[in-house]
Amino acid sequence: MKDPTHCPSCRQTMVRQTFERQTHGSVELDLCFNCQGIWFDEFESIQITPGGIVELFKLLHEHQDDPRTALSEPLKCPRCAERLLQGLDLAKHGGKFNYHRCLQKHGRFTTFAQFMIEKGFVRQLNPAEIEALSARIGIIRCMGCGAPVDIRKDHACSHCRAPITILDPSAVEQALSRFQQAEVRRTTRDVELLGDAIVTRERELSRQKRLKREPENAGIIDTIDLLSAGAEFIWQLLRR
């Protein structure tokens, strides 16, 4: 079991949540609802199943209106206490998102909002939309770090450089649909692939028997026991 993880910002003990892992087993993520941040140990962010991402989104959404503390400076790695370096990346569906990573490769810290951008639940506003919004609302809270942003003059957070984003219902609907469909594909066995695997396996066994010149196989055409071969193949899949 992992040692308790202290938030890179407020240094309080983070809440540990378990989600299903892509291959097998589970992924334990550390969350700080006070700072609205997630600590990912190395590669954890890409190991969560599509269904796990949906469950994590639901949890983050439940806490989106919780009282929040602005991120401190500097942020420190909970494993080695070294300063985290800010990074910027581009997601396929959500656009640009930022995070803070450990130079010793212990992991990375990202806010709830930036994680939702990364996974496509949050949409970035274009300049025209920001201009229209600024006519009605002058200052908003940054979804990246919680700092105030005067959108009448800034189109990104001056503190963390996060773009102006909103939790767009259509983006949420599309992201949920995308991950739910991916989860169905992940957990549904393809009958044609199963059949191909059975045929390949049985032919290989028959070939090996012929090479050994076992008398009982001499002159007999390859036959395939679909029941026993299929049961064996499915058992191997379930054991992964």
N, C-alpha and C positions, 0 to 999 in steps of 0.2 A: 504494500500500500504506500502511495506517495505521501511525503511529508506535507503538512499544511502549507499552502501557498499564500504569501502576503501580497496584497495589491501593489503594483508598481507605483501607484499614485498616492493613496492614503495610508498604505502599509498595514491595513487591517486584514485579518484572515479572510480569504475569499471562500465563497460557497462552492462546493464541488457538486457537479451534476454529471450523470452518466448517460451516454448516448451510444447507439449501436455503431459498430465499426464496419467499414466496407467489406473486409474479408471475413473476419470472424471476431468474436469477443466484443469488447466495448471500449469506448473512448471516454476518459474522465476530463471534463473541462472545468476550469476555475473561473467563477464569475464574481464580480463586485457590483452589487446593485447600487451602492452608494456613489460610485464613480461611473457606473454603467459601462464597465469594461470587461473584456474576456482575456484570459491568459491562455494561449495555445502553446503547449510544449511542442517540440520539433515535429512537424508534419501533421499534427493533430487536425488542423483546419481542413485538410484534404482527405482525411480518413473517415469522416463522418458520413454515414449513408444519407441518401436523399431524404428518407423518412426522418432521420435524426435531425437534419437541417430544418425540416418543417416543425418538429417538436421544439427545437431551440428557438426558432422564430416566434412560436406561440408564447414561449416563456419570456422572451425579451419584450414582446409586445405587451404582455401583462404588466411589466414593470416600467413601461416607457414614461409614465407620469409620476414615478416615484421622485421624492426630493433628491436632488443631485448636487454633488460637489464638483466644481471645476477641476480639471486635471492639474496636478502640481508640476513643477519644473525644477529639476529634471525628473523623468521617470526612471526607475531603477529596476534591473532584472531581479526577480524574486529568487533566482538560483545563485547568482554570483554577485549581486548588488552593484554591478557596473551600469553605467548610464546606457539607456536604450537609445538607439539611433532611429530617427524618423525615416520612414520609407513611403514611397508612392507607387501605386500600381494601377493597372487598368483592367477592370472586369469586363467580361463579354457582354453581360446584360445590364449591369448597374452603372458603368462608367468609372471614373477615377475614384479611388479610395486610398486612405492613408492608414498607417499602422506604425508601431514602434518595435524594433527588433533588437535582440541581443547579438552583439558582435561575436560572442562565444558560441552562437548557434543553440542557445538553450531554449529559445522560443520567441514568441512575439505577443505584444499586447495591442488589442484593438478595441475601440468603443463599440457599443451595441449598434449605433447608427452606421459606422463604417462597415461593420460586418454585414448589415442589411443592404448597404450599397453593393458590397462585393457579391452578394448572392442574388441581387436583382430585385429586392423588395422595396427599395427606395429609389426614387428618380431624381436626377439632378435637374435644376431649373436652368433654362437657357436665358441669355441676357434680356430678351424681350419680356419673358415671364417675371424676371426679377424686377425690371423697371415697373411693370404693372403692379406687382405686389408692393413695391416701395412707396407707391402713391397712397396706399391704404395703411401699410404697416412700416414704421421706420426702423425699429430695432428688433431683431429676432435672436433666439438662442442657437448657437452653433450645434449642429447635431454631431459634430466630431469631438469637441472638447467641452462644450457647455458655455463657452465664453460668449458675451454679447457681440452681435455683428450689426453694424449700421448699414443696411442694404441700400440706403440712399446714396452712399458713396463707395461701398465695398461690395464686390461680387464674390468674395471668398472671405473666410475667417482670417483676420490679421494675426491671430494667435497660432493656429495650427495649419492654416492654408487650406482647410477643407472647403469644398465647393458648397453652394447653397442647395440644399436638398429638401424634398418633402416625401412623406409616406403616402404615395399615390395609390388609391384603391385599385386602379387598373393594373399598376405594376405589381401590387401584392397578389392580385388574382392570377396574373400570368405566371409569377414566380411559383406560387403554390401549385398551380396546375403542372408546371414544368417539373418540379421536384416530385410531385405525387406520381406522375407518369413514369419518371425515372425509377422510382421505388417499385412500381408495378413490374417494370421490365427487369429490375434487379432480382426480384423475388419469384418471377415466373419462369419455370423451366421450359425451354423451347423443345417441342416434341421432335422436330426434324433434326436438331442438333443432337438430341438424345439418341435418335435412331442411327445417325452417322457414327456417333461414338461407339455404339454397341457393335455395329458392323465392323468397324475398324479394329476394335478390341478382339472380337471373335476370330477375324481373319488372321490376326497376328498370332493368336494362340494356335490356330490350325497350322499356320506356317511353321511355328516352332516345333510342333509335334511331327510334321513331315520331315523336318531336318533331323530329328532324332530317330526317324524311321520306326516309329512305334507301330507294331503289327496291326493294332486295331484300327489304324487310320489308313492303311494301305489301300489305295484305289477308291476310297470313299470321298464323294464330293463334299466340300465344306458345308456344314449345316450350322445354323445359329439358333440357340435357345434364347428367344426374346425375353422370356420371363426371368430366367436366372441371370442373364446378362444385364437386363434392365435393372433388376433389383440390386445387383452389385454396383452398377454405375451410379444409381441414385444414392446408395449408401456412401460411396466415396464423396459425392457432392455434399451430403449432409454432414460428413465428418470434417469438412474444411472450416 
